[in-house]
Amino acid sequence: MSKTWRDYVVPALEAVRSMGFDPKDTEFKEVSQGELNRLSGLMLPWSPPHWTRGRESLRASGEWKVRGSRALEIVWDMGDRAVAYISSAQGQATATLTVPHVYGHSHVFKHNIHQASREGDLWSFFASGAERIREYEVLYGPEEVEKWIDLALALAPQVSDAPPPEPYVDEWRPKEFPTFGGSSDVMTHRERALRRAEAQRNALAGDGEIDVLRWIINHAPVEDWARDVLTVEREVALYWARRNRTKYVHEGVATFVHAHALPQMGIPPEWVVEVSKAHAGVAYPSLSNPYWLGWQIMEYLWEQKGADVLLEKVRTWTDSAMFFEMADEEVFLHFVYEAFVRTYGEQGVAELFEDLEEEPTNLRSTFVEALSRWLREMASAILEAPPKVRVRVTPIALDELLGRTLLVERPGWRSMSIALMADEPLDATYAERVAEIFADTTGVGVKIFAPKLDRKT
């Protein structure tokens, strides 16, 4: 009987463990390519239905049918285990490659300190939330439920697990109590109380909050079922926010693990060519390819510093920390240069610098300097990126509005109002819908400021 990828699940785990990696318990499921495309658009296996998720699933299906590009596997951290889906449309050799690749992801789930998610049975936690939302659709209608998912998804990109702003800071307490006839510039008890109350009102209204969705859940006067919908969607968004901190780490470890484990798994010789093609299709040399660049970093650590150092870095690194550190590793920078030359030749590498006014006198040094600079820029962009939207209750300074336009304004039925300051272009139609839902349901007036671009950008 011909062997299948399932015959190599145990050998793959043994090979991975022999390298020092320690994945979570991992469950494998085989599904059709169409089902895998559908799942890739959902973000989680049972995410609540929404038109944007259907769009992403259709996009994945279209890319498969038109260009032949497709996902080979999807793996999720479900707290007490990892769950992976593998496409049945690929050959058995390619499917076998995905098994140790999944175990690499599973190791990062278990050991990376920035990847931490809820403990316990996340599968049941998320599945029960999605089921409740389907029940709300029956009770309140699909359109009413979709309105809340619209709002949640619009605000999902800037969810944060950092603590919310304090209700107030008692910074007005005088160091000494005033004596009778003392200095008039010492704040009275009444003035302190008024300022403290104002600061507390502002904080409760969201001043300084970058997770607007959290503020709505905690403070907006919405019905409990709607609050539950927003809470479920925020948990989904937090899952991906944590995972996105380590995209290059994740794919680098997974690619490194499958590259080293496969030769130990005893696969049939006739599978070698197919496996090599599958690996080359994923790990093609490009700085923007997390599979390749992350893999090169892991290979460098393994060869130059040993398994213990690699495993410790994987435990503590985010993508930004990894890029900052590797930007100063001169031996690594030369390591990448040599990998590029092996693939593209010196002429191909030279073409990367065609835009320079003068041809590089030393191609290697020019590449190394450019790579170091690129890594620092990437690290800074990840680390220092401002929140896409932040709440402002206190007055907005004039210089903060330079380069911005008031995209949409909606009054509320309460006395308070807030400003949402976007740092990237927004879709005007979607912004108007979000502002309308926000103002109508919370009672808080809202102004959305966006960069000064065309209104339909």
Residue pairs with C-beta under 8 A, 6 or more apart in sequence:
2 92
3 92
3 268
4 92
4 95
5 86
5 92
5 95
5 96
5 98
5 99
6 28
8 96
8 99
8 265
8 267
9 28
9 99
11 264
11 265
11 266
12 96
12 99
12 100
12 103
12 261
12 265
13 23
13 103
14 264
15 100
15 260
15 261
15 262
15 264
15 265
16 23
16 100
16 103
16 104
16 107
16 257
16 261
18 264
19 257
19 260
19 261
19 307
20 307
20 308
20 311
21 103
21 104
21 107
21 253
21 257
21 311
22 107
22 110
22 111
23 82
23 103
23 104
23 106
23 107
23 109
23 110
24 77
24 80
24 81
24 82
24 106
24 107
24 109
24 110
25 80
25 81
25 82
26 75
26 81
26 82
26 83
26 84
26 102
26 103
26 106
27 81
27 82
27 83
27 84
28 84
28 86
28 99
28 102
29 83
29 84
29 85
29 86
30 85
30 86
30 87
30 88
30 95
31 39
31 85
31 86
31 87
31 88
32 87
32 88
32 89
33 64
33 70
33 87
33 88
33 89
34 61
35 85
36 70
36 71
36 73
36 74
36 85
36 86
36 87
37 57
37 60
37 61
37 64
37 70
37 71
38 57
38 60
38 61
39 45
39 57
39 74
39 85
40 56
40 57
40 60
40 71
40 74
41 53
41 54
41 55
41 56
41 57
41 58
41 59
41 60
42 53
42 56
42 57
43 53
43 236
43 240
44 76
44 126
44 236
44 239
45 76
45 83
45 85
45 126
45 127
46 126
46 127
46 130
46 131
47 53
47 126
47 130
47 236
48 129
48 130
48 133
48 134
48 145
48 149
48 229
48 232
48 233
49 134
50 146
50 149
50 150
50 153
51 146
52 153
60 70
60 71
63 69
63 70
64 70
70 87
70 89
71 87
72 86
72 87
72 90
72 94
72 95
72 97
72 98
72 278
72 282
73 84
73 85
73 86
73 87
73 98
73 101
73 102
74 84
74 85
75 82
75 83
75 84
75 85
75 102
75 105
75 106
76 82
76 83
76 84
77 109
77 115
77 117
77 122
77 239
77 243
78 121
78 122
78 123
79 117
79 118
79 119
79 120
79 121
79 122
79 123
79 125
80 119
80 120
80 121
80 122
81 123
82 102
82 105
82 106
82 109
83 123
84 98
84 102
84 105
84 106
86 95
86 98
86 99
86 102
87 95
88 95
90 278
91 274
92 271
93 267
93 268
93 271
93 272
93 274
93 275
93 278
94 274
94 275
94 278
96 262
96 265
96 267
96 271
96 275
97 258
97 262
97 275
97 278
97 279
98 258
99 258
100 257
100 258
100 261
100 262
100 265
101 254
101 255
101 257
101 258
102 254
103 257
103 261
104 250
104 253
104 254
104 255
104 256
104 257
104 258
105 250
105 253
105 254
107 253
107 257
107 314
108 115
108 246
108 249
108 250
108 253
108 254
108 314
109 115
111 311
111 314
111 315
112 246
112 249
112 314
112 315
112 316
112 317
113 315
113 316
114 242
114 245
114 246
114 317
114 318
115 242
115 243
115 245
115 246
116 242
117 239
117 242
118 125
125 235
126 232
126 235
126 236
129 228
129 231
129 232
129 235
130 232
132 228
132 232
133 145
133 149
133 228
133 229
133 232
136 145
136 225
136 228
136 229
137 145
139 225
140 225
145 229
147 437
148 226
148 229
148 230
148 233
148 437
149 229
149 233
150 433
150 434
150 437
151 216
151 230
151 434
151 437
151 438
151 441
152 213
152 229
152 230
152 233
152 234
152 237
153 233
154 430
154 431
154 434
155 212
155 213
155 216
155 389
155 434
156 213
156 233
156 234
156 236
156 237
157 237
157 388
158 210
158 211
158 212
158 387
158 388
158 389
158 390
159 211
159 213
159 214
159 234
159 237
159 238
159 241
160 210
160 211
160 214
160 241
160 387
161 238
161 241
161 242
162 210
162 211
164 209
164 211
164 214
164 215
164 218
165 203
165 207
165 208
165 209
166 203
167 199
167 200
167 203
167 204
168 196
168 199
168 200
168 203
169 199
170 196
172 187
172 191
172 192
172 195
172 196
173 192
174 186
174 187
174 192
176 186
178 186
187 195
201 416
202 393
202 394
204 219
205 219
205 391
205 393
205 416
205 418
205 444
206 212
206 215
206 219
206 391
206 393
206 418
207 391
207 392
207 393
207 394
207 418
208 390
208 391
209 215
209 390
209 391
210 387
210 389
210 390
210 391
212 389
212 391
212 420
213 230
213 233
213 234
213 237
214 234
215 391
216 222
216 230
216 438
216 442
217 227
217 230
217 231
217 234
220 441
220 442
220 443
220 444
221 441
221 442
221 443
222 230
222 441
222 442
226 441
243 250
245 318
245 319
245 320
246 317
246 318
246 319
247 290
247 319
248 290
248 293
248 294
248 297
248 319
248 322
248 323
249 294
249 314
249 317
249 318
249 319
249 322
250 290
250 294
251 290
251 291
251 294
251 295
252 290
252 291
252 293
252 294
252 295
252 296
252 297
252 298
253 294
253 298
253 314
254 291
255 279
255 282
255 283
255 291
255 292
255 294
255 295
255 298
256 294
256 295
256 298
256 299
256 302
258 279
259 279
259 283
259 295
262 275
267 275
282 291
283 289
283 291
283 292
283 295
284 292
285 292
285 339
285 340
285 343
285 344
286 292
286 293
287 293
287 371
287 374
293 336
296 335
296 336
296 339
297 322
297 326
297 332
298 310
298 314
299 335
300 329
300 331
300 332
300 335
301 309
301 310
301 313
302 310
304 331
304 332
313 322
317 325
318 382
319 378
319 379
319 382
320 378
320 379
320 380
320 382
320 383
321 379
322 379
323 375
323 376
323 378
323 379
323 382
324 375
324 376
324 379
324 383
326 332
326 333
326 375
327 372
327 373
327 375
327 376
327 379
328 372
330 368
333 367
333 368
333 371
333 372
334 364
334 368
336 371
337 349
337 364
337 367
337 368
337 371
340 348
340 349
340 367
341 349
346 363
349 363
349 367
350 359
350 360
350 363
352 367
352 370
353 359
353 360
353 363
353 366
353 367
353 370
360 366
386 423
387 423
388 422
388 423
388 424
389 420
389 421
389 422
389 423
390 420
390 421
391 418
391 419
391 420
392 418
392 419
392 420
392 421
393 416
393 417
393 418
393 419
396 419
396 421
400 421
401 449
403 451
403 452
404 421
404 449
404 450
404 451
404 452
405 449
405 450
405 451
405 452
405 453
406 447
406 448
406 449
407 422
407 426
407 428
407 431
407 448
407 449
407 450
407 455
408 428
408 431
408 432
408 435
408 447
408 448
409 435
409 445
409 446
409 447
409 448
410 435
410 436
410 438
410 439
410 440
410 445
410 446
411 417
411 439
411 445
412 439
412 440
412 442
412 443
412 444
412 445
412 446
413 443
414 442
414 443
414 444
414 445
416 444
416 445
417 444
417 445
417 446
417 447
418 444
418 445
418 446
418 447
419 446
419 447
419 448
419 449
420 446
420 447
420 448
420 449
421 449
422 448
422 449
422 450
422 451
423 451
424 451
425 450
425 451
425 453
425 457
426 448
426 450
426 457
427 456
427 457
428 455
428 456
428 457
431 448
431 450
434 448
435 446
435 448
438 444
438 446
439 445
439 446
